[in-house]
Amino acid sequence: MAQCEQVLTPVDGVVSRMRALDAALPARDGVAVFNRVYLAVTEAVDRRIDAGLFPDTRAAIALDVRFAERYLAAVDAVSEERRPPACWRPLFAFRHHPGVRPLQFALAGVNAHIGHDLALAVVDTCRTLACEPVDLEDEFDDVGDLLLSLEDRIREELTPGPDLLRITDPLTHLLGSWSLERARDAAWTAARALWALRGLPDVAGEFTERLDTAVGFAGRMLLTPLPH
């Protein structure tokens, strides 16, 4: 009996792009550090989609792909010598800095992607599916739970051992200054606000610009070079 051909989804496309980046970038590159941890979560989302574990598979795929496309668009902008959104600029500017630790690169990427991109991805998805943010809340929460596992993965793989990470280490203070769960909650609030403002494009544009700037400022602080 012939084997069934695997049906590829749009998520497979973004996973393929992230795998290509992983293969092409030097391991110590700050963008590569973030890409590796984000790739792991996107692969986990893909497995859950294949297993039919989301309440609405179509909505989950749309949200995951629109979300990933925001990050990949920033990568494309830099490779084409265009300016990425302000939230991503610190990571690309400091990606080779010897005084920035891998954990900082990962957190700065997560900060940009959750703090800015996630809210816009919800709005993008609502427009694609002609629905309201409330219709995506279950999928948002399920994807959000997987994103929280991203924080666990970062801490497990990139945090120095307890004998190296002392209370006086500046990295300890950075770890306590940012929370993925709070960023995810803020992204949901921002998405709802942007959707409510969709009939006021000037106000929505100003809101988006200020969100982008604020998240970029936080990313710059997370990438403060630290002594080893």
Summary of the structure (lengths in Angstrom):
residues: 228
radius of gyration: 17.8
end to end distance: 59.5
largest distance: 64.0
contacts: 723
relative contact order: 0.15
helix: 72%
strand: 0%
